[in-house]
């Protein structure tokens, strides 16, 4: 399995990229991928998405140690995901209180994927807006640009809140899976080029296999979109793609 990723600042953004991404293994067979999109109208949105990534990395490392020392305990992917999100939830609540953060300083979407190579099964949870692609089928999660951010629910009981989440997708027999922030929907013409042909940027990044021989595939595709087609993402973009070879 090959892993590709790209993090791009949007053409309309100047100071910071407000998206972030994370790729981390629990063990040799299980991998966790996540993309975050900070709310542009909130406060220090780049901080929120980066904070989520740092906390998730810690939670995944802890999950790996737990599996190592509790080998007799078998967790399915749903339980694995729930444990990771629970850790994120609790750490965020602690940090919010400890640093006296405003809710607006913690607003970011989250799409998180857990895949077990041995079982060839995976699960994707989207908290807020974004786009996923599973074996060629693209699904958009869109709440009319009004995401239901995790930070809105830190005062609630975690178990009750988690059970209410609807944007959850299970899959098996993985061939080609991608997760992306909604910046993938923001490609626009930003300059004139000789090659005046229309291209579906989302399909090009999520399903097209050209340049898959290099781990820079997605960055290369984004450069091709810019220089050959004259289009760039106007919003920040974080994308991760897994292809089974």
C-alpha positions as CSV (number, residue, x, y, z in Angstrom):
1,X,0.0,0.0,0.0
2,X,1.3,3.5,-0.9
3,X,0.4,6.6,0.9
4,X,0.2,10.1,-0.7
5,X,-0.6,13.4,0.8
6,X,-0.6,17.1,0.1
7,X,-1.2,20.3,2.1
8,X,-1.7,23.5,0.2
9,X,-2.5,27.0,1.2
10,X,-5.4,28.5,-0.8
11,X,-4.8,31.2,-3.3
12,X,-7.1,33.5,-1.4
13,X,-5.3,33.0,1.9
14,X,-2.2,35.1,2.7
15,X,-0.8,34.4,6.2
16,X,-1.5,30.8,7.2
17,X,-2.7,27.5,5.9
18,X,-5.7,26.7,8.1
19,X,-5.8,23.0,7.2
20,X,-3.6,20.2,8.5
21,X,-3.2,16.5,8.0
22,X,-1.9,13.5,9.9
23,X,-0.7,10.0,8.8
24,X,0.3,7.7,11.7
25,X,0.4,3.9,12.2
26,X,-1.1,2.2,15.3
27,X,0.9,-0.9,14.4
28,X,2.3,-2.7,11.4
29,X,-1.3,-3.4,10.1
30,X,-3.4,-0.5,11.2
31,X,-3.0,3.1,9.9
32,X,-4.9,6.3,10.9
33,X,-5.2,9.2,8.5
34,X,-6.9,12.6,9.3
35,X,-7.5,15.9,7.6
36,X,-8.6,19.1,9.5
37,X,-10.0,22.3,8.2
38,X,-9.9,25.3,10.5
39,X,-12.8,27.7,10.4
40,X,-11.7,30.9,8.6
41,X,-14.2,33.1,10.4
42,X,-13.1,31.9,13.9
43,X,-9.9,32.8,15.8
44,X,-6.4,31.4,14.9
45,X,-7.9,28.7,12.8
46,X,-4.4,27.3,11.9
47,X,-3.9,26.7,15.6
48,X,-7.1,24.6,16.0
49,X,-6.3,22.3,13.0
50,X,-2.7,21.8,14.1
51,X,-3.7,21.2,17.7
52,X,-6.1,18.5,16.6
53,X,-3.3,16.8,14.6
54,X,-0.9,16.9,17.6
55,X,-3.5,15.4,20.0
56,X,-4.5,12.7,17.5
57,X,-0.8,11.7,17.1
58,X,-0.5,11.3,20.9
59,X,-3.8,9.3,21.0
60,X,-2.6,7.0,18.2
61,X,0.8,6.4,19.9
62,X,-1.1,5.5,23.1
63,X,-3.4,3.2,21.1
64,X,-0.3,1.4,19.8
65,X,1.1,0.9,23.3
66,X,-2.3,-0.3,24.5
67,X,-2.4,-3.0,21.8
68,X,1.2,-4.0,22.6
69,X,0.5,-4.6,26.3
70,X,-3.1,-5.8,26.0
71,X,-2.6,-8.4,23.2
72,X,-5.5,-10.5,24.5
73,X,-8.0,-7.7,24.1
74,X,-9.4,-7.7,20.5
75,X,-10.8,-4.3,19.4
76,X,-12.7,-3.9,16.1
77,X,-12.2,-0.8,14.0
78,X,-15.3,0.9,15.4
79,X,-14.0,0.6,18.9
80,X,-10.5,1.7,17.8
81,X,-11.9,4.8,16.2
82,X,-14.1,5.5,19.2
83,X,-11.2,5.3,21.6
84,X,-9.1,7.7,19.5
85,X,-11.9,10.3,19.2
86,X,-12.6,9.9,22.9
87,X,-9.0,10.7,23.7
88,X,-9.1,13.7,21.4
89,X,-12.3,14.9,23.0
90,X,-11.0,14.6,26.6
91,X,-7.6,16.3,25.7
92,X,-9.4,19.2,24.0
93,X,-11.6,19.8,27.0
94,X,-8.6,19.7,29.3
95,X,-6.6,22.1,27.1
96,X,-9.6,24.4,26.6
97,X,-10.0,24.8,30.4
98,X,-6.3,24.8,31.2
99,X,-5.4,27.5,28.6
100,X,-8.8,29.3,29.1
101,X,-9.4,29.1,25.4
102,X,-12.5,30.5,23.6
103,X,-14.6,28.0,21.7
104,X,-13.8,30.0,18.6
105,X,-10.1,29.1,19.0
106,X,-10.9,25.3,18.6
107,X,-13.1,25.3,15.5
108,X,-11.9,22.8,12.9
109,X,-13.5,20.0,10.9
110,X,-12.1,16.5,11.2
111,X,-12.2,13.6,8.7
112,X,-10.5,10.6,10.2
113,X,-9.8,7.2,8.6
114,X,-8.8,3.9,10.3
115,X,-7.7,1.1,8.1
116,X,-6.7,-2.5,9.0
117,X,-4.5,-3.9,6.2
118,X,-4.7,-7.5,7.6
119,X,-8.5,-7.5,7.8
120,X,-8.8,-5.3,4.7
121,X,-11.4,-3.2,6.4
122,X,-11.7,0.5,7.2
123,X,-13.9,3.1,8.6
124,X,-14.1,6.9,7.9
125,X,-15.7,9.4,10.2
126,X,-16.4,13.0,9.1
127,X,-17.1,15.6,11.7
128,X,-18.0,18.6,9.6
129,X,-17.5,19.3,5.9
130,X,-15.2,17.4,3.5
131,X,-14.9,14.9,0.7
132,X,-14.0,11.2,0.7
133,X,-13.5,8.7,-2.2
134,X,-13.7,5.0,-1.7
135,X,-12.7,2.8,-4.6
136,X,-13.8,5.4,-7.1
137,X,-17.0,6.5,-5.4
138,X,-16.8,10.1,-4.3
139,X,-19.0,11.4,-1.4
140,X,-19.2,15.0,-0.3
141,X,-20.2,16.0,3.2
142,X,-21.7,19.5,3.0
143,X,-23.6,21.4,5.6
144,X,-23.9,24.5,3.5
145,X,-20.6,25.7,4.9
146,X,-21.9,25.6,8.5
147,X,-20.0,22.6,9.9
148,X,-21.1,21.1,13.2
149,X,-17.7,21.4,14.8
150,X,-16.5,19.0,17.5
151,X,-15.7,22.0,19.8
152,X,-19.4,22.9,19.9
153,X,-19.9,19.7,21.9
154,X,-17.2,19.7,24.5
155,X,-19.7,20.4,27.3
156,X,-21.7,17.3,26.4
157,X,-21.3,13.6,27.4
158,X,-18.9,12.1,24.9
159,X,-20.6,8.7,24.5
160,X,-24.0,10.3,23.8
161,X,-22.5,12.8,21.3
162,X,-20.4,10.1,19.5
163,X,-23.4,7.8,19.2
164,X,-25.3,10.7,17.5
165,X,-22.7,11.1,14.7
166,X,-24.1,10.2,11.3
167,X,-21.3,10.8,8.8
168,X,-19.6,7.4,9.2
169,X,-18.7,5.1,6.4
170,X,-17.5,1.5,6.6
171,X,-15.6,-0.1,3.7
172,X,-13.7,-3.3,2.8
173,X,-11.5,-4.6,-0.1
174,X,-9.7,-1.3,-0.2
175,X,-8.1,-0.4,-3.6
176,X,-8.0,3.4,-3.6
177,X,-9.2,5.6,-0.8
178,X,-8.9,9.3,-0.3
179,X,-10.0,11.9,2.3
180,X,-9.8,15.6,1.8
181,X,-11.0,18.9,3.2
182,X,-13.5,20.9,1.2
183,X,-10.7,22.9,-0.3
184,X,-10.7,20.2,-3.0
185,X,-14.0,21.9,-4.2
186,X,-12.4,25.3,-4.5
187,X,-10.3,25.0,-7.6
188,X,-10.7,28.1,-9.8
189,X,-9.1,29.6,-12.9
190,X,-6.3,31.9,-11.7
191,X,-4.3,32.4,-14.9
192,X,-4.4,32.0,-18.6
193,X,-2.7,29.0,-20.1
194,X,-2.3,27.7,-23.7
195,X,-3.9,24.3,-22.8
196,X,-7.5,25.5,-22.6
197,X,-9.2,22.3,-21.5
198,X,-11.6,21.7,-18.6
199,X,-10.7,19.1,-16.1
200,X,-12.6,17.7,-13.0
201,X,-10.0,18.5,-10.3
202,X,-11.6,16.4,-7.7
203,X,-11.6,13.2,-9.8
204,X,-8.1,14.0,-11.1
205,X,-6.8,14.1,-7.5
206,X,-8.9,11.3,-6.1
207,X,-9.3,8.7,-8.8
208,X,-6.7,9.3,-11.6
209,X,-3.6,7.1,-11.2
210,X,-1.1,9.1,-13.2
211,X,2.2,9.8,-11.4
212,X,1.4,7.1,-8.8
213,X,5.0,5.9,-9.1
214,X,6.2,8.8,-6.9
215,X,5.2,9.7,-3.4
216,X,4.9,13.3,-4.5
217,X,2.0,12.3,-6.8
218,X,-0.6,14.7,-5.3
219,X,1.8,17.6,-5.2
220,X,2.8,16.9,-8.8
221,X,-0.9,16.7,-9.9
222,X,-1.6,20.1,-8.2
223,X,1.3,21.6,-10.1
224,X,0.0,20.2,-13.3
225,X,-3.4,21.6,-12.6
226,X,-1.8,25.0,-12.1
227,X,0.6,25.2,-15.0
228,X,-1.3,23.2,-17.6
229,X,-4.9,24.0,-16.7
230,X,-4.4,27.3,-15.0
231,X,-6.4,26.3,-11.9
232,X,-5.5,26.4,-8.2
233,X,-7.4,25.8,-4.9
234,X,-8.6,29.1,-3.6
235,X,-9.3,27.6,-0.2
236,X,-6.7,25.7,1.8
237,X,-6.5,22.0,0.9
238,X,-5.4,18.9,2.9
239,X,-5.7,15.5,1.1
240,X,-4.5,12.0,1.8
241,X,-4.8,9.1,-0.6
242,X,-4.1,5.4,0.0
243,X,-3.6,3.1,-3.0
244,X,-3.1,-0.7,-2.7
245,X,-0.5,-1.9,-5.0
